[in-house]
Amino acid sequence: MTQPQHGDVHQAGQPQADFVRSDVVIAGGGPAGLAAALSFAREGWQVSVVEKAPRSVLEAPAFDGREIALTHHTVHWLKQHGVWDEIPAEAVCPLEVARVESGRLGGPPLIFHAPGAPQEASSDEALDGEPLGYLVANHLIRQALYRVVSRTEGITLLCRTGVTGYQASRNDVQVQLSDGRVMQARLLVGADGRFSRIREMAGIGSIVHDFGMSILVCRMRHLTPHDNTALQWFDERQTIALLPVASDGGIGDISSLVLTLPPDDIARLRVAEDDDFNAEITRRTDERLGLLRVMSDRITYPLKAVYAHRFHAPRVALIGDAAVGMHPITAHGFNFGIRGQETLVQELSAGPGDPGDAASLQRFERRHRRATFPLFTATNAIAVAYTRDDGPFPLARRAGLMLANRLAPFKKAVTRMLMDPV
Ligand SMILES: Cc1cc2nc3c(=O)[nH]c(=O)nc-3n(C[C@H](O)[C@H](O)[C@H](O)COP(=O)(O)OP(=O)(O)OC[C@H]3O[C@@H](n4cnc5c(N)ncnc54)[C@H](O)[C@@H]3O)c2cc1C
């Protein structure tokens, strides 16, 4: 790939250019923005992606601790767009079982097996034999998306520059960049993350749910096999997830730790000596996977969920976390990002040929809200109910898990929703 000489501009499949008039400008080259660029380009629209980070970050994103649980629908989309082939097969970990537990004294766990597994009472012909989903490191997904974007005709990447403002008129939108350039397009897509400036500039408010907690994520090695099982454990005063990670050929298995605690505890654990950290995490996990040894950087995130009041404004659409920033507990942020950009491009393609068509944007909003709002609300409710240790909460959740485990139709419905079949 030719390196750009002026700024950090490169038009995939075409000579470099300083300024490009596009059909669509996408603010943000994160997973949602890059996926949207592929979808728009496939429909024959000229797309520019504007990303604040340098190109080197997109080319080789650093490990960020997120292991993304991909639904079947997302994997299908990644395959259709040539992205799946760019992810090393040995880095993909099928998820066979999900266990949800409540507290040390909690009753039996709620267990979801892949459909058709011998332990699963109910079966679902369309899904039998399929894993619940697939876990892949976020940086590998981002790298794979970048590789496909960089060789796709019709996509221009402008790196190391941000969108700082825009003006929408009846027929187009002028987009101001931090390097002083102005771009012209028919649609501006805000894919700039959960604290989106585009959302703010468009005057779109949002529901922000601050859980007052932080998350620490890292990879840990252990000798007890993980058996492709994800554990979500709502313990007293801590929430722990242990997610299976594909083996690297080294000794033992690897799991991703997702630990939710008050910000001060997370700050302390982030910088603790390795030995102290390992001892504390082994104790906190009750030695379920034996002794745990940290093998990656420890990355922390604030725990805030965001839902935009609207997903569009004149000549503007919001996708990814800018539209719906999920609590990671139900592992749906990226999956909704894929779903959202897909719905957006489908609706605009079915419209009169204007990628900023207002009626098509409204249809996108309706469909994406229907697809996301129920799980957004349910996820926040679960996150609150399962992290409160006062009053009736501990007892209620134990009873809830016990009941849910016995309700085969409920479990089947949740399994289907989490797998999101094609
Ligand atoms: C611990 C953790 C675990 C998770 N696990 C899962 C999971 O299992 N399954 C799942 O589906 N999801 C999961 N998620 C969620 C998922 O990671 C996010 O939903 C996804 O990364 C959001 O992608 P995005 O492109 O919308 O936003 P981002 O990744 O935030 O990207 C936004 C991009 O916009 C750029 N930008 C910002 N402002 C501007 C500007 N003004 N101009 C130009 N560029 C700009 C930024 O530099 C960035 O590159 C998890 C998240 C966390 C924190």
PDBQT file of the ligand as one rigid body, heavy atoms in Angstrom, charges set to zero:
ROOT
HETATM    1  C1  LIG A 501     -14.262  -4.531  28.495  1.00  0.00    +0.000 C 
HETATM    2  C2  LIG A 501     -15.150  -4.502  27.285  1.00  0.00    +0.000 A 
HETATM    3  C3  LIG A 501     -15.609  -5.698  26.764  1.00  0.00    +0.000 A 
HETATM    4  C4  LIG A 501     -16.458  -5.694  25.644  1.00  0.00    +0.000 A 
HETATM    5  N1  LIG A 501     -16.923  -6.887  25.177  1.00  0.00    +0.000 NA
HETATM    6  C5  LIG A 501     -17.767  -6.901  24.128  1.00  0.00    +0.000 A 
HETATM    7  C6  LIG A 501     -18.292  -8.146  23.623  1.00  0.00    +0.000 A 
HETATM    8  O1  LIG A 501     -17.998  -9.222  24.152  1.00  0.00    +0.000 OA
HETATM    9  N2  LIG A 501     -19.138  -8.118  22.551  1.00  0.00    +0.000 N 
HETATM   10  C7  LIG A 501     -19.465  -6.945  21.944  1.00  0.00    +0.000 A 
HETATM   11  O2  LIG A 501     -20.240  -6.987  20.962  1.00  0.00    +0.000 OA
HETATM   12  N3  LIG A 501     -18.979  -5.761  22.389  1.00  0.00    +0.000 NA
HETATM   13  C8  LIG A 501     -18.151  -5.702  23.457  1.00  0.00    +0.000 A 
HETATM   14  N4  LIG A 501     -17.654  -4.520  23.905  1.00  0.00    +0.000 N 
HETATM   15  C9  LIG A 501     -18.063  -3.283  23.219  1.00  0.00    +0.000 C 
HETATM   16  C10 LIG A 501     -17.230  -2.942  21.984  1.00  0.00    +0.000 C 
HETATM   17  O3  LIG A 501     -15.848  -2.993  22.287  1.00  0.00    +0.000 OA
HETATM   18  C11 LIG A 501     -17.637  -1.554  21.493  1.00  0.00    +0.000 C 
HETATM   19  O4  LIG A 501     -19.034  -1.536  21.312  1.00  0.00    +0.000 OA
HETATM   20  C12 LIG A 501     -16.989  -1.179  20.155  1.00  0.00    +0.000 C 
HETATM   21  O5  LIG A 501     -15.605  -1.185  20.233  1.00  0.00    +0.000 OA
HETATM   22  C13 LIG A 501     -17.437   0.226  19.754  1.00  0.00    +0.000 C 
HETATM   23  O6  LIG A 501     -16.898   0.549  18.487  1.00  0.00    +0.000 OA
HETATM   24  P1  LIG A 501     -17.110   1.993  17.885  1.00  0.00    +0.000 P 
HETATM   25  O7  LIG A 501     -16.412   1.971  16.563  1.00  0.00    +0.000 OA
HETATM   26  O8  LIG A 501     -18.522   2.410  17.942  1.00  0.00    +0.000 OA
HETATM   27  O9  LIG A 501     -16.376   2.996  18.899  1.00  0.00    +0.000 OA
HETATM   28  P2  LIG A 501     -14.845   3.130  19.301  1.00  0.00    +0.000 P 
HETATM   29  O10 LIG A 501     -14.170   1.815  19.337  1.00  0.00    +0.000 OA
HETATM   30  O11 LIG A 501     -14.848   3.967  20.537  1.00  0.00    +0.000 OA
HETATM   31  O12 LIG A 501     -14.199   3.964  18.103  1.00  0.00    +0.000 OA
HETATM   32  C14 LIG A 501     -14.426   5.334  17.930  1.00  0.00    +0.000 C 
HETATM   33  C15 LIG A 501     -13.316   5.899  17.021  1.00  0.00    +0.000 C 
HETATM   34  O13 LIG A 501     -13.625   7.270  16.717  1.00  0.00    +0.000 OA
HETATM   35  C16 LIG A 501     -12.434   8.043  16.775  1.00  0.00    +0.000 C 
HETATM   36  N5  LIG A 501     -12.859   9.437  17.026  1.00  0.00    +0.000 N 
HETATM   37  C17 LIG A 501     -13.401   9.959  18.161  1.00  0.00    +0.000 A 
HETATM   38  N6  LIG A 501     -13.735  11.238  17.974  1.00  0.00    +0.000 NA
HETATM   39  C18 LIG A 501     -13.424  11.544  16.684  1.00  0.00    +0.000 A 
HETATM   40  C19 LIG A 501     -13.536  12.716  15.887  1.00  0.00    +0.000 A 
HETATM   41  N7  LIG A 501     -14.077  13.846  16.374  1.00  0.00    +0.000 N 
HETATM   42  N8  LIG A 501     -13.114  12.683  14.606  1.00  0.00    +0.000 NA
HETATM   43  C20 LIG A 501     -12.584  11.549  14.090  1.00  0.00    +0.000 A 
HETATM   44  N9  LIG A 501     -12.441  10.405  14.798  1.00  0.00    +0.000 NA
HETATM   45  C21 LIG A 501     -12.856  10.414  16.075  1.00  0.00    +0.000 A 
HETATM   46  C22 LIG A 501     -11.638   7.412  17.921  1.00  0.00    +0.000 C 
HETATM   47  O14 LIG A 501     -10.258   7.706  17.801  1.00  0.00    +0.000 OA
HETATM   48  C23 LIG A 501     -11.941   5.916  17.695  1.00  0.00    +0.000 C 
HETATM   49  O15 LIG A 501     -11.025   5.299  16.822  1.00  0.00    +0.000 OA
HETATM   50  C24 LIG A 501     -16.821  -4.479  25.027  1.00  0.00    +0.000 A 
HETATM   51  C25 LIG A 501     -16.344  -3.270  25.547  1.00  0.00    +0.000 A 
HETATM   52  C26 LIG A 501     -15.522  -3.283  26.673  1.00  0.00    +0.000 A 
HETATM   53  C27 LIG A 501     -15.024  -1.967  27.226  1.00  0.00    +0.000 C 
ENDROOT
TORSDOF 0
